[in-house]
Amino acid sequence: MENDATKAPGMLAALALPEVEPAETPNAFLAVVSKTLRETVDVDADLASILSDHLLTATPHANAVTNAKAAIVALAAKRAVSAEEQPNG
C-alpha cells in the first residue's frame, strides 16, 4: 500500500493550474482591432483611420467623440464635393 507522501507529487501536479498567457493590455487589443479594421478590404479606409485615431485608443482624448464626429463630417463634405464634380455617367 502506497503512503500519502508518494502520492502527493502526482496529486499536486494534477491540481496545478494550467499555464496561461498574460492578459492582453488594452493598448495591444485596440492596436490589433485598429490594424484589422484598416486592413479589411470592405472597410472604408478613411473612416477606419478616423476611428483608429480618435476612438480606438486606451486613453482617448476628453473630446474624442466630438473630434471623431468633426473628422467624419469633414470627410463627408469632401466626398460630397468630389461627387458633385464628377460628370454624370
Protein Blocks (a to p, Z undefined) as FASTA:
>chain_A
ZZfklmmmmmmmmmpccdddddddfklmmmmmmmmmmmpmklcfklmmmmmmmmmcfbdc
fklmmmmmmmmmmmmmmmmmmmmmpccZZ
